[in-house]
Amino acid sequence: MLVAAAMASVLLLGVSSAGANQPAEHFTQDVTGDTLQCGDTTYTIVSGEIAIVMHEGQSASGNTNFTGTITPRNVVLQDQAGNLYSLAGAIWFGATSTRTPAASKRPLPTSSRSSARAGGTVDSVNAVEHVSPNGKEFLFDFGTCG
């Protein structure tokens, strides 16, 4: 859910000279009703929102960059048995581009989320992905959720 929001933000955000180097944009989105699949367990969000911060910039030479951070606020999850959990962590993503034609924007998402009960982690999304301008990428996924 949060990764989809991050990627949608990446696709919808374009750096323009008119909007470059402006203050970061802050907004929230209610996520009640969204689900998170972790193996055989489906967590349904029963309350809470995500806070999204987006920033873009452009240098005098025409190089551009953007970053985004998504964090849950008071997100409560419920499993099929009715147990309640909290969601903590953040997703960060960003990209840069240069005026060089061969270099282009590439998202660099990093995410880390966990649902916890009584201070202990029960499931997690914990992944790091990097995409280079030459198209090479790597992904490390250490989580239990998809």
C-alpha positions in Angstrom: 0.0 0.0 0.0 2.7 2.5 1.0 5.0 1.4 -1.7 2.2 1.9 -4.3 1.7 5.4 -2.9 5.4 6.1 -3.2 5.5 4.8 -6.8 2.4 6.8 -7.7 4.0 9.9 -6.3 7.2 9.2 -8.3 5.2 8.8 -11.5 3.1 11.9 -10.9 5.9 14.2 -9.8 7.9 15.9 -12.5 10.5 18.5 -11.7 9.8 21.7 -13.6 11.8 24.9 -13.5 8.7 26.8 -12.2 8.3 24.4 -9.2 11.9 23.7 -8.5 13.5 24.5 -5.2 10.2 25.3 -3.6 9.5 24.3 0.0 8.6 20.7 0.6 5.0 19.8 0.2 3.3 18.1 3.2 0.0 16.2 3.0 -1.8 13.3 4.5 -4.0 10.4 3.2 -6.5 8.3 5.1 -5.5 4.6 4.7 -8.5 3.0 6.5 -9.6 -0.1 4.7 -6.3 -0.8 2.9 -4.7 -4.2 3.5 -1.2 -5.6 3.9 -0.5 -9.2 3.0 2.1 -11.1 5.1 2.2 -14.8 4.2 -1.2 -16.3 5.2 -2.1 -13.2 7.3 -4.0 -10.3 5.9 -3.9 -7.1 8.0 -6.7 -4.6 7.4 -6.1 -1.0 8.4 -8.9 0.0 10.8 -7.7 3.5 11.4 -4.9 5.9 10.7 -3.3 7.9 7.9 0.0 8.3 6.1 1.9 11.6 6.1 3.7 12.3 2.8 6.5 14.8 2.3 7.7 15.6 -1.2 10.5 17.9 -2.2 12.0 18.7 -5.6 14.9 20.9 -6.6 17.0 22.0 -9.6 20.5 23.4 -9.7 21.6 26.3 -11.8 23.2 23.9 -14.3 19.9 22.1 -14.8 20.4 19.0 -12.7 17.2 17.9 -10.9 16.3 15.9 -7.8 13.3 14.9 -5.8 12.7 13.0 -2.6 9.7 11.7 -0.8 9.0 10.2 2.6 5.9 8.4 3.7 5.3 7.7 7.4 2.3 6.1 9.1 0.4 8.1 11.7 -1.6 6.2 14.3 -2.1 3.3 11.9 -3.9 0.4 13.5 -4.1 -3.0 11.8 -6.4 -5.9 12.5 -5.7 -9.5 11.5 -8.4 -12.1 10.5 -8.7 -13.2 14.2 -9.4 -9.7 15.4 -6.0 -9.0 17.0 -4.9 -5.4 16.8 -1.4 -4.2 15.8 0.4 -0.9 15.2 2.3 0.1 12.1 5.7 2.0 12.4 8.5 2.9 10.0 8.9 4.9 6.9 9.4 4.7 3.1 11.9 7.0 1.5 12.4 7.3 -2.2 14.1 9.8 -4.5 16.0 10.3 -7.7 18.3 12.6 -9.5 19.0 13.5 -13.1 21.7 15.4 -14.9 21.6 17.4 -18.1 23.7 14.7 -19.7 21.3 12.9 -22.0 22.4 9.4 -20.9 21.6 10.1 -17.3 17.9 10.1 -16.3 15.7 10.0 -13.2 15.7 6.7 -11.4 13.7 6.1 -8.3 15.7 4.9 -5.3 13.1 3.6 -3.0 13.9 2.4 0.5 11.2 1.1 2.7 11.0 -0.3 6.2 7.7 -1.0 7.9 6.7 -3.3 10.7 3.5 -4.2 12.5 4.1 -4.7 16.2 2.1 -5.9 19.2 3.3 -5.2 22.7 6.6 -3.9 21.5 7.5 -7.0 19.4 7.6 -7.3 15.7 5.2 -9.8 14.2 5.7 -9.1 10.5 7.7 -6.6 8.5 8.3 -5.0 5.1 12.0 -4.2 4.9 13.5 -3.7 1.5 16.1 -1.6 -0.2 16.2 -1.1 -4.0 18.6 0.9 -6.1 18.3 1.6 -9.8 21.4 3.1 -11.5 21.2 5.4 -14.6 22.6 2.6 -16.7 19.6 0.5 -15.8 21.4 -1.9 -13.4 19.4 -2.5 -10.2 19.6 -4.5 -7.0 16.9 -5.4 -4.5 17.4 -6.7 -1.0 14.1 -7.9 0.6 14.4 -9.0 4.3 10.7 -8.7 5.1 7.9 -11.1 5.7 5.2 -9.1 3.8 4.6 -8.5 0.1 
